[in-house]
Amino acid sequence: MKPTSVTSKGQVTIPNEIRQKLGIRAGSRVIWRVSGDHAELIVADPPVDLPVKGFGLLRSSRKSVPADFDVAVLVDEK
């Protein structure tokens, strides 16, 4: 594993592969434990499953289309 740097504020970046394996996302809470000469990072909150469906997650500035709208009226038959 490639070493990471500590910023002047004491912040470190957790490598992506570790975040994915442990389920760490923005807002995840972790616990630090010092054990001898090393530190352990423990995920405090169990990972929350990501939504399977995305319905309702995005907002659009366009007008909504009525549920009974027939797209066949858009076809130009000549």
Contact map, one row per residue, 1 for C-alpha under 8 A:
111000000000000000000000000000000000000000000000000000000000000000000000000000
111100000000000000000000000000000000000000000000000000000000000000000000000000
111110000000000000000000000000000000000000000000000000000000000000000000000000
011111000001100000000000000000000000000000000000000000000000000000000000000000
001111100001100000000000000000000000000000000000000000000000000000000000000000
000111111111000000000000000000000000000000000000000000000000000000000000000000
000011111111000000000000000000000000000000000000000000000000000000000000000000
000001111110000000000000000000000000000000000000000000000000000000000000000000
000001111110000000000000000000000000000000000000000000000000000000000000000000
000001111111000000000000000000000000000000000000000000000000000000000000000000
000001111111100000000000000000000000000000000000000000000000000000000000000000
000111100111110000000000000000000000000000000000000000000000000000000000000000
000110000011111000000000000000000000000000000000000000000000000000000000000000
000000000001111101100000000000000000000000000000000000000000000000000000000000
000000000000111111100000000000000000000000000000000000000000000000000000000000
000000000000011111110000000000000000000000000000000000000000000000000000000000
000000000000001111111000000000000000000000000000000000000000000000000000000000
000000000000011111111100000000000000000000000000000000000000000000000000000000
000000000000011111111111100000000000000000000000000000000000000000000000000000
000000000000000111111111000000000000000000000000000000000000000000000000000000
000000000000000011111111000000000000000000000000000000000000000000000000000000
000000000000000001111111000000000000000000100010000000000000000000000000000000
000000000000000000111111100000000000000000000111000000000000000000000000000000
000000000000000000111111110100000000000000100010000000000000000000000000000000
000000000000000000100011111100000000000000000000000000000000000000000000000000
000000000000000000000001111100000000000000000000000000000000000000000000000000
000000000000000000000000111110000000000000000000000000000000000000000000000000
000000000000000000000001111111000000000000111010000000000000000000000000000000
000000000000000000000000001111100000000000111000000000000000000000000000000000
000000000000000000000000000111110000000011111000000000000000000000000000000000
000000000000000000000000000011111000000011110000000000000000000000000000000000
000000000000000000000000000001111100001111000000000000000000000000000000000000
000000000000000000000000000000111110001111000000000000000000000000000000000000
000000000000000000000000000000011111111100000000000000000000000000000000000000
000000000000000000000000000000001111111100000000000000000000000000000000000000
000000000000000000000000000000000111111000000000000000000000000000000000000000
000000000000000000000000000000000111111000000000000000000000000000000000000000
000000000000000000000000000000000111111100000000000000000000000000000000000000
000000000000000000000000000000011111111110000000000000000000000000000000000000
000000000000000000000000000000011110011111000000000000000000000000000000000000
000000000000000000000000000001111000001111100000000000000000000000000000000000
000000000000000000000000000001111000000111110000000000000000000000000000000000
000000000000000000000101000111100000000011111100000000000000000000000000000000
000000000000000000000000000111100000000001111100000000000000000000000000000000
000000000000000000000000000111000000000000111110000000000000000000000000000000
000000000000000000000010000000000000000000111111000000000000000000000000000000
000000000000000000000111000100000000000000001111100000000000000000000000000000
000000000000000000000010000000000000000000000111110000000000000000000000000000
000000000000000000000000000000000000000000000011111000000000000000000000000000
000000000000000000000000000000000000000000000001111100000000000000000000000000
000000000000000000000000000000000000000000000000111111000000000000000000000000
000000000000000000000000000000000000000000000000011111000000000000000000000000
000000000000000000000000000000000000000000000000001111100000000000000000000000
000000000000000000000000000000000000000000000000001111111100000000000000000000
000000000000000000000000000000000000000000000000000011111100000000000000000000
000000000000000000000000000000000000000000000000000001111110000000000000000000
000000000000000000000000000000000000000000000000000001111110000000000000000000
000000000000000000000000000000000000000000000000000001111111000000000000000000
000000000000000000000000000000000000000000000000000000011111100000000000000000
000000000000000000000000000000000000000000000000000000000111111000000000000000
000000000000000000000000000000000000000000000000000000000011111000000000000000
000000000000000000000000000000000000000000000000000000000001111100000000000000
000000000000000000000000000000000000000000000000000000000001111110000000000000
000000000000000000000000000000000000000000000000000000000000011111000000000000
000000000000000000000000000000000000000000000000000000000000001111101000000000
000000000000000000000000000000000000000000000000000000000000000111111000000000
000000000000000000000000000000000000000000000000000000000000000011111000000000
000000000000000000000000000000000000000000000000000000000000000001111100000000
000000000000000000000000000000000000000000000000000000000000000011111110000000
000000000000000000000000000000000000000000000000000000000000000000011111100000
000000000000000000000000000000000000000000000000000000000000000000001111111000
000000000000000000000000000000000000000000000000000000000000000000000111111000
000000000000000000000000000000000000000000000000000000000000000000000111111100
000000000000000000000000000000000000000000000000000000000000000000000011111100
000000000000000000000000000000000000000000000000000000000000000000000011111110
000000000000000000000000000000000000000000000000000000000000000000000000111111
000000000000000000000000000000000000000000000000000000000000000000000000001111
000000000000000000000000000000000000000000000000000000000000000000000000000111
